[in-house]
């Protein structure tokens, strides 16, 4: 069955009136999306409670998707639309049950594809008050929120008065508390089904990768946290009536906790999920402020060298460059992507994997390569190229110090995972999906020395717990990890920092060679 509305068949909807205060004057197109399953007794009463002003509004359309109900839910919804003369409503009936989350995916995809600004999820069984739909729209228009949640758990007394069973009240509170602890958020409730999303937010996340089950609601909130979405909450009344509950409480709790723990592990770099991969606006975080991170160790190493001109290869957002600039050094950054503004004296856009470097490394006092060589298919060839391409004269200018960091693939956690048959890539960390070469301490030393560099120091770096956890616990764990890395580097070092200097290459040696006797070989363009 399909009663196609003008909004969903492609007609442009005109703007409505601006708010009375004159602010936030941009009007929005809103889709009220009703999910329907086995609700033939409640659907007409639920739709009857929708404010008439919304039904009459040219800015609001209605979409009802019946998820292959075995009863007459779809027919009752269509009867209501005909009886009330509602033409801005589209009714779809899935040929096969998609699940609670799967059904939502269909509605959100339609909202995006048909140019709506905001979509509100309304349950067809009347558990959530349709009278509050205007409040969702008001909050969205006034706050430009990405997510608007109607929460029932602000008051336990109100939740009980609305008929929520005690076990659901306590289960909701306990699950929400655990999830807030794991995510670092402060939501009143994760488990409300009354919510609205901006389509700009929905476009920014792969919601179609989420579960088709009831914990879809949790997973889309976790994605909102991951992209720093703006979330607004407001209190709604609780109502439990004669609707049919299809949720297995224990299974739901397990799925919710599993998804939340997986999100936390993804944030820590322990595992990787397609639901969150590459969503963060800044993939690499600032670690220069943490005492025992590889970045702070690299900054300290460069400062000890007394260098003034620094080449930062693979500079990323520029956090390390900024710290070196603050120490009075001049930094030239190189990366395939622009850094944040004002981080360094000069920036050159170069893809280190594909493009020749338009700079001479011997023109600098120090070259910084932090977490770069593991991203290269042939790091040895890259290091050799930096030596051999130089036109500098080592007799006039000494070789620059190279400060290199890279993960330790023989870290104890990697060994234990392999012992258990696990080799799980992550969005960042040792098994970052973009890593092409992995090193132990011995293979790192071999790669550097065989590329023609003399190693001056190799320093183990512990796990950056302070960057991952923060607070007192992060500092305590970081100190313990640092100590273990010093005691047994090959086992407990999370990364290694190497300071090395390139030996003169063939070109540089020829520049310094003096002619003893000239014969048939003409040395052209090498000076002397």
NUZATOR-845209 format. One line per 5 residues: number of its first residue (from 1); for each residue x, y, z of C-alpha. Coordinates in nm, 4 decimals, m for minus. Last residue first. Example, Ala and Ser with C-alpha at 12.3 -4.5 7.8 and 13.67 -1.06 7.14 Angstrom:
REM residues 2
2> 1.3670 m0.1060 0.7140  1.2300 m0.4500 0.7800
***
This chain:
REM residues 528
528> 8.5645 2.0523 m0.6489  8.2015 2.0540 m0.7610  7.9887 1.7545 m0.8567  7.8559 1.8993 m1.1798  8.0773 1.6974 m1.4107
523> 8.3351 1.4377 m1.3140  8.5070 1.3532 m1.6403  8.6490 1.0033 m1.6490  8.9388 0.9748 m1.8982  9.2103 1.0612 m1.6478
518> 9.2538 1.3289 m1.3911  9.5014 1.2509 m1.1138  9.4631 1.3194 m0.7431  9.1227 1.4857 m0.7683  8.9740 1.5629 m0.4330
513> 8.6627 1.3803 m0.3067  8.4240 1.5822 m0.0919  8.1476 1.6062 m0.3499  8.2017 1.2411 m0.4371  8.1281 1.1483 m0.0758
508> 7.8039 1.3497 m0.0800  7.6825 1.1812 m0.3985  7.7634 0.8333 m0.2700  7.5784 0.8910 0.0543  7.7137 1.0448 0.3708
503> 7.6008 0.8545 0.6813  7.2534 0.9494 0.7927  7.2112 1.0299 1.1619  6.9967 0.8369 1.4075  6.7720 0.9042 1.7075
498> 6.5259 0.6199 1.7598  6.2031 0.6209 1.9572  6.0366 0.2844 2.0087  5.6704 0.2176 2.0731  5.4496 0.0152 2.3089
493> 5.7564 m0.1096 2.4938  5.6658 m0.4009 2.7206  5.8201 m0.7097 2.5626  6.1167 m0.5803 2.3612  6.1867 m0.3105 2.6169
488> 6.2067 m0.5223 2.9325  6.3048 m0.3022 3.2299  6.2568 0.0320 3.0569  5.9218 m0.0710 2.9102  5.8128 m0.1994 3.2512
483> 5.8902 0.1385 3.4087  5.6998 0.3310 3.1406  5.4000 0.0990 3.1772  5.3919 0.1599 3.5504  5.4120 0.5353 3.5037
478> 5.1368 0.5277 3.2404  4.9139 0.3196 3.4666  4.9525 0.5714 3.7473  4.9112 0.8738 3.5192  4.6004 0.7316 3.3522
473> 4.4496 0.6439 3.6898  4.5106 0.9963 3.8195  4.3296 1.1625 3.5318  4.3386 1.0777 3.1627  4.2275 0.7474 3.0144
468> 4.3684 0.7256 2.6605  4.6254 1.0074 2.6681  4.7369 0.9168 3.0201  4.7558 0.5504 2.9235  5.0164 0.6217 2.6554
463> 5.1604 0.2659 2.6672  5.5344 0.2768 2.7328  5.8080 0.4203 2.5101  6.1419 0.2426 2.4648  6.4447 0.4552 2.3600
458> 6.6981 0.3730 2.0872  6.9923 0.6148 2.0746  7.2732 0.7132 1.8392  7.1820 0.4918 1.5441  7.4032 0.5424 1.2385
453> 7.2005 0.5574 0.9196  7.2756 0.3916 0.5854  6.9448 0.2221 0.5001  7.0828 m0.1003 0.6445  7.1208 0.0786 0.9783
448> 6.7594 0.1980 0.9836  6.5965 m0.1257 0.8703  6.8144 m0.3360 1.1000  6.7346 m0.1210 1.4038  6.3632 m0.1475 1.3290
443> 6.3912 m0.5240 1.2755  6.5615 m0.5599 1.6143  6.3140 m0.3452 1.8044  6.0144 m0.5149 1.6444  5.8614 m0.3562 1.3393
438> 5.5395 m0.3418 1.1383  5.5046 m0.2363 0.7762  5.1860 m0.1380 0.5910  4.9944 0.0423 0.8644  4.6683 0.1984 0.7420
433> 4.4458 m0.0370 0.9408  4.6197 0.0646 1.2639  4.7470 m0.2509 1.4330  4.9814 m0.0723 1.6731  4.7346 0.2015 1.7592
428> 4.4665 0.3560 1.5412  4.1468 0.2553 1.3640  4.2047 m0.1040 1.4699  4.3159 m0.4339 1.3203  4.2517 m0.7579 1.5061
423> 4.5022 m1.0431 1.4982  4.3592 m1.3058 1.7325  4.4604 m1.6741 1.7566  4.4822 m1.6792 2.1354  4.8631 m1.6801 2.1306
418> 4.8423 m1.4075 1.8659  4.6427 m1.1920 2.1068  4.8920 m1.2600 2.3855  5.1833 m1.1558 2.1656  5.0086 m0.8376 2.0546
413> 4.9334 m0.7522 2.4176  5.2999 m0.8051 2.5122  5.4326 m0.5640 2.2497  5.6083 m0.7513 1.9677  5.4530 m0.5187 1.7059
408> 5.6418 m0.2290 1.8619  5.5037 0.0938 1.7203  5.7181 0.3534 1.5359  5.9098 0.6677 1.6283  6.1943 0.8352 1.4377
403> 6.4061 1.1380 1.5275  6.6575 1.1900 1.2454  6.9580 1.4055 1.3340  7.0833 1.6152 1.0453  7.4258 1.5466 0.8917
398> 7.6778 1.8191 0.9504  7.6998 2.1221 0.7161  8.0142 2.2279 0.5299  8.1906 1.8926 0.5088  7.8496 1.7300 0.4715
393> 7.8050 1.9071 0.1376  7.4389 1.9243 0.0455  7.2912 1.8006 m0.2822  7.0728 1.5439 m0.1075  6.8908 1.2786 m0.3092
388> 7.1007 0.9938 m0.1749  7.0184 1.0315 0.1914  6.6429 1.0955 0.1620  6.6178 0.8202 m0.0980  6.7777 0.5689 0.1358
383> 6.5153 0.6481 0.4000  6.2322 0.5972 0.1481  6.3842 0.2757 0.0142  6.4035 0.1441 0.3700  6.0429 0.2478 0.4393
378> 5.9072 0.0431 0.1486  5.5265 0.0165 0.1764  5.5118 0.3254 0.3949  5.2636 0.3704 0.6811  5.4982 0.2031 0.9321
373> 5.7600 0.4654 0.8425  5.5427 0.7532 0.9580  5.4726 0.7232 1.3303  5.6854 1.0303 1.4023  5.9481 1.1110 1.1403
368> 6.1188 1.4312 1.2597  6.4217 1.5593 1.0698  6.6773 1.7667 1.2570  6.9276 2.0404 1.1776  6.7820 2.1061 0.8348
363> 6.9334 2.1746 0.4898  7.0555 1.8135 0.4805  6.6932 1.7016 0.4366  6.6841 1.8668 0.0960  6.3301 1.9662 0.0006
358> 6.1044 1.8956 m0.2978  6.0357 1.5414 m0.1699  5.9413 1.3202 m0.4613  5.5738 1.2167 m0.4553  5.4165 0.8751 m0.4069
353> 5.4477 0.7470 m0.0484  5.5465 1.0820 0.1001  5.2372 1.2517 m0.0422  5.3523 1.6134 m0.0420  5.1890 1.9403 0.0650
348> 5.4573 2.1752 0.1941  5.3991 2.3751 0.5132  5.6026 2.6594 0.6586  5.6429 2.8308 0.9944  5.4328 2.5811 1.1855
343> 5.1026 2.5307 1.3720  4.9182 2.8450 1.2684  4.6191 2.6746 1.1069  4.5644 2.3011 1.1568  4.7663 2.0862 0.9209
338> 4.6888 2.0424 0.5490  4.6829 1.6903 0.4137  4.9460 1.4924 0.2179  5.2084 1.5952 0.4718  5.5245 1.7996 0.5110
333> 5.5922 2.0515 0.7866  5.8741 2.3041 0.7964  5.9485 2.4006 1.1545  6.1487 2.6961 1.2805  6.2559 2.6450 1.6408
328> 6.1956 2.8770 1.9366  6.0566 2.6277 2.1883  5.7030 2.7364 2.0951  5.7827 2.6353 1.7371  5.8812 2.2909 1.8618
323> 5.5501 2.2585 2.0463  5.3526 2.3662 1.7392  5.5416 2.1227 1.5179  5.4468 1.8393 1.7543  5.0777 1.9280 1.7310
318> 5.0845 1.9795 1.3543  4.7564 1.8216 1.2354  4.9614 1.5519 1.0590  5.3352 1.6316 1.0379  5.4212 1.3434 0.8063
313> 5.7782 1.4685 0.7681  5.8594 1.7434 1.0208  6.1747 1.9225 0.9002  6.3314 2.1269 1.1799  6.5645 2.4277 1.1700
308> 6.6878 2.5308 1.5180  6.8371 2.2166 1.6691  6.9845 2.2061 2.0193  6.9821 1.8272 2.0082  6.8260 1.8105 2.3546
303> 6.5257 2.0027 2.2207  6.4754 1.7416 1.9495  6.4742 1.4578 2.2039  6.2313 1.6424 2.4328  5.9881 1.6952 2.1444
298> 6.0198 1.3269 2.0530  5.9495 1.2172 2.4106  5.6413 1.4432 2.4205  5.5207 1.2851 2.0973  5.5940 0.9277 2.2064
293> 5.3812 0.9779 2.5166  5.5259 0.9774 2.8668  5.4478 1.3278 2.9940  5.1182 1.3848 2.8174  5.0858 1.7371 2.6770
288> 5.2393 1.6426 2.3404  4.9705 1.3800 2.2799  4.7381 1.5903 2.0633  4.5036 1.3533 1.8837  4.5325 1.1892 1.5451
283> 4.2066 1.1134 1.3639  4.0802 1.4676 1.3753  3.7241 1.4906 1.2403  3.6524 1.1460 1.3834  3.4448 0.9303 1.1476
278> 3.7323 0.7291 0.9984  3.5977 0.3981 1.1297  3.3055 0.4254 1.3697  3.0450 0.1741 1.2475  3.3095 m0.0170 1.0505
273> 3.4475 m0.1325 1.3838  3.8105 m0.1534 1.4907  3.9660 m0.3027 1.8011  4.2091 m0.2010 2.0748  4.2489 0.1600 1.9599
268> 4.1148 0.3056 2.2847  3.8153 0.4584 2.1065  3.7487 0.1206 1.9453  3.7642 m0.0457 2.2861  3.5072 0.2021 2.4173
263> 3.2805 0.1388 2.1175  3.3127 m0.2360 2.1711  3.2180 m0.1887 2.5351  2.9088 0.0065 2.4279  2.8047 m0.2525 2.1706
258> 2.8484 m0.5388 2.4178  2.6592 m0.3510 2.6868  2.3634 m0.2822 2.4571  2.3546 m0.6368 2.3199  2.3616 m0.7848 2.6712
253> 2.0866 m0.5531 2.7941  1.8694 m0.6383 2.4901  1.9177 m1.0121 2.5393  1.8183 m0.9786 2.9022  1.5130 m0.7659 2.8255
248> 1.3777 m0.9662 2.5311  1.1960 m0.6847 2.3519  0.8706 m0.7520 2.1630  0.6449 m0.5627 2.4019  0.2840 m0.5531 2.2800
243> 0.1008 m0.2294 2.3580  m0.1692 m0.2403 2.6234  m0.0426 0.0633 2.8128  0.2933 0.1903 2.9379  0.3313 0.5659 2.9237
238> 0.6174 0.7771 3.0561  0.5975 1.1535 3.0231  0.8732 1.3431 2.8383  1.1717 1.5373 2.9703  1.4070 1.7139 2.7312
233> 1.7465 1.6281 2.5842  1.9710 1.7996 2.3290  2.2710 1.6331 2.1644  2.5333 1.8081 1.9513  2.7347 1.5496 1.7624
228> 3.0972 1.4979 1.8646  3.1563 1.2549 1.5747  3.2195 0.9582 1.8053  2.9424 1.0579 2.0448  2.6879 1.0521 1.7624
223> 2.8188 0.7119 1.6554  2.7537 0.5874 2.0076  2.4023 0.7312 1.9848  2.3441 0.5362 1.6615  2.4569 0.2206 1.8378
218> 2.2249 0.2664 2.1327  1.9123 0.3067 1.9189  2.0165 0.0088 1.7034  2.0016 m0.1905 2.0270  1.6546 m0.3122 1.9269
213> 1.7802 m0.5201 1.6369  1.8829 m0.4391 1.2793  2.2284 m0.3532 1.4091  2.4338 m0.0669 1.2698  2.6161 m0.0596 0.9365
208> 2.3252 0.1347 0.7796  2.3998 0.4095 1.0306  2.7238 0.4864 0.8445  2.7585 0.8367 0.9912  2.7825 1.1865 0.8403
203> 2.4627 1.1663 0.6371  2.2651 1.0993 0.9552  2.4113 1.4134 1.1116  2.3103 1.6290 0.8133  1.9727 1.4531 0.8292
198> 1.9153 1.6007 1.1725  1.7946 1.3362 1.4109  1.4905 1.3114 1.6362  1.4147 1.0854 1.9290  1.1405 0.9010 2.1139
193> 1.2566 0.5417 2.1543  1.4205 0.6123 2.4870  1.6930 0.3740 2.5903  2.0011 0.5893 2.6373  1.8589 0.7968 2.9224
188> 1.9719 1.1017 3.1214  2.2843 1.1289 2.9118  2.6082 1.2329 3.0784  2.8862 1.1113 2.8489  3.2275 0.9621 2.9271
183> 3.1510 0.6639 2.7052  3.2144 0.3783 2.9473  3.0857 0.5594 3.2546  2.7812 0.6925 3.0700  2.7091 0.3418 2.9457
178> 2.7278 0.1937 3.2952  2.4929 0.4601 3.4320  2.2479 0.4167 3.1426  2.2417 0.0404 3.1947  2.1768 0.0807 3.5677
173> 1.9051 0.3433 3.5223  1.7238 0.1494 3.2499  1.7424 m0.1768 3.4447  1.6148 m0.0024 3.7567  1.3120 0.1434 3.5816
168> 1.2583 m0.1698 3.3736  1.2561 m0.3913 3.6840  1.0179 m0.1509 3.8570  0.7631 m0.1675 3.5746  0.6979 0.1551 3.3796
163> 0.3330 0.2487 3.4312  0.3453 0.6249 3.3850  0.3456 0.6772 3.7609  0.6580 0.4619 3.7796  0.8429 0.6823 3.5318
158> 0.7192 0.9953 3.7079  0.8429 0.8665 4.0437  1.1789 0.7744 3.8931  1.2196 1.1296 3.7692  1.4533 1.2376 3.4881
153> 1.4126 0.8917 3.3395  1.1613 0.9469 3.0593  1.3870 1.1208 2.8080  1.2862 1.2766 2.4752  1.6111 1.2940 2.2822
148> 1.7132 1.5471 2.0165  2.0184 1.4646 1.8029  2.2159 1.6884 1.5680  2.1059 2.0026 1.7498  2.0586 2.3322 1.5658
143> 1.9589 2.4784 1.9055  1.6498 2.6833 1.8257  1.5244 2.4912 1.5228  1.5966 2.1498 1.6706  1.4454 2.2363 2.0059
138> 1.1296 2.3735 1.8417  1.0923 2.0720 1.6138  1.1241 1.8280 1.9020  0.8784 2.0335 2.1069  0.6297 2.0296 1.8172
133> 0.6259 1.6457 1.8325  0.5240 1.6524 2.1986  0.1533 1.5801 2.1376  0.2624 1.2534 1.9733  0.3252 1.1169 2.3267
128> 0.5416 0.8050 2.3295  0.4048 0.4565 2.4016  0.1300 0.5114 2.1426  0.1848 0.1858 1.9527  0.2961 0.3580 1.6314
123> 0.6314 0.4617 1.7708  0.7487 0.8061 1.6587  1.0978 0.8798 1.5230  1.1476 1.2422 1.4239  1.3376 1.3385 1.1076
118> 1.5019 1.6761 1.0496  1.6312 1.8584 0.7443  1.4423 1.6674 0.4743  1.5923 1.6431 0.1277  1.4207 1.3396 m0.0176
113> 1.7288 1.1137 m0.0132  1.8094 1.1916 0.3499  1.4587 1.1321 0.4844  1.4225 0.8196 0.2682  1.7458 0.6772 0.4110
108> 1.6293 0.7616 0.7607  1.3014 0.5775 0.7080  1.4641 0.2650 0.5672  1.7276 0.2532 0.8401  1.4539 0.2726 1.1027
103> 1.3012 m0.0507 0.9731  1.6350 m0.2282 1.0039  1.6704 m0.1136 1.3632  1.3350 m0.2542 1.4720  1.3678 m0.5655 1.2579
98> 1.3492 m0.5891 0.8797  1.0357 m0.8048 0.8495  0.9850 m0.9041 0.4864  0.7534 m0.7422 0.2279  0.7870 m0.4088 0.4098
93> 0.4699 m0.2007 0.4059  0.4911 0.1646 0.3103  0.2502 0.4470 0.3942  0.3276 0.8004 0.2817  0.1428 1.0867 0.4460
88> 0.0964 1.4430 0.3231  m0.2547 1.3640 0.2000  m0.4402 1.3535 0.5311  m0.8169 1.3540 0.4689  m0.8890 1.2528 0.8272
83> m1.0825 0.9405 0.7311  m0.8441 0.8567 0.4473  m0.5321 0.8909 0.6652  m0.6943 0.6955 0.9487  m0.8011 0.4110 0.7199
78> m0.4439 0.3908 0.5866  m0.3086 0.3538 0.9405  m0.5683 0.0855 1.0180  m0.4769 m0.1036 0.6995  m0.1082 m0.0960 0.7897
73> m0.1706 m0.2353 1.1386  m0.3996 m0.5136 1.0118  m0.2122 m0.8038 1.1728  0.0901 m1.0103 1.0617  0.3006 m0.6931 1.0593
68> 0.5509 m0.6794 0.7715  0.7427 m0.3856 0.9203  0.4807 m0.1179 0.8626  0.6514 0.2023 0.7544  0.4596 0.5252 0.8174
63> 0.6004 0.8487 0.6762  0.4488 1.1857 0.7595  0.5347 1.5247 0.6102  0.5873 1.8571 0.7845  0.6798 2.1913 0.6254
58> 0.3416 2.2519 0.4591  0.1829 2.2411 0.8029  m0.1779 2.1188 0.8288  m0.0906 1.7881 0.9960  0.1531 1.9709 1.2202
53> m0.1073 2.2244 1.3313  m0.3526 1.9393 1.3909  m0.1351 1.8104 1.6738  m0.0762 1.4334 1.6456  m0.3072 1.2651 1.8971
48> m0.5259 1.1087 1.6268  m0.2143 0.9354 1.4942  m0.1752 0.7433 1.8202  m0.5458 0.6587 1.8398  m0.5319 0.5218 1.4855
43> m0.2169 0.3199 1.5570  m0.3203 0.1635 1.8888  m0.5310 m0.1460 1.8173  m0.3571 m0.2297 1.4873  m0.0164 m0.2065 1.6533
38> 0.1545 m0.5267 1.5395  0.4552 m0.3383 1.3983  0.4724 0.0259 1.2947  0.7550 0.2765 1.2900  0.6207 0.6287 1.2391
33> 0.8588 0.8808 1.0778  0.7633 1.2453 1.1190  0.9601 1.4161 0.8440  1.0486 1.7818 0.8918  1.1546 2.0424 0.6398
28> 1.3164 2.3331 0.8135  1.2706 2.7069 0.8320  1.5697 2.9375 0.8632  1.4770 3.2215 1.0945  1.6935 3.1034 1.3834
23> 1.6178 3.4336 1.5523  1.3201 3.6607 1.4793  1.1717 3.6081 1.8237  0.8447 3.4823 1.6774  1.0076 3.1895 1.4990
18> 1.0002 3.2080 1.1198  0.6872 3.1128 0.9195  0.7002 2.8241 0.6757  0.9279 2.7508 0.3824  0.7910 2.5929 0.0672
13> 0.8069 2.2180 0.0047  0.9765 2.1045 m0.3152  0.7907 1.8157 m0.4758  0.9984 1.4948 m0.4850  0.7605 1.2052 m0.4319
8> 0.8257 1.2102 m0.0581  0.7047 1.5629 0.0101  0.3995 1.5446 m0.2181  0.2728 1.2410 m0.0266  0.2436 0.8949 m0.1744
3> m0.0352 0.6759 m0.0353  0.1316 0.3397 m0.0812  0.0000 0.0000 0.0000
***
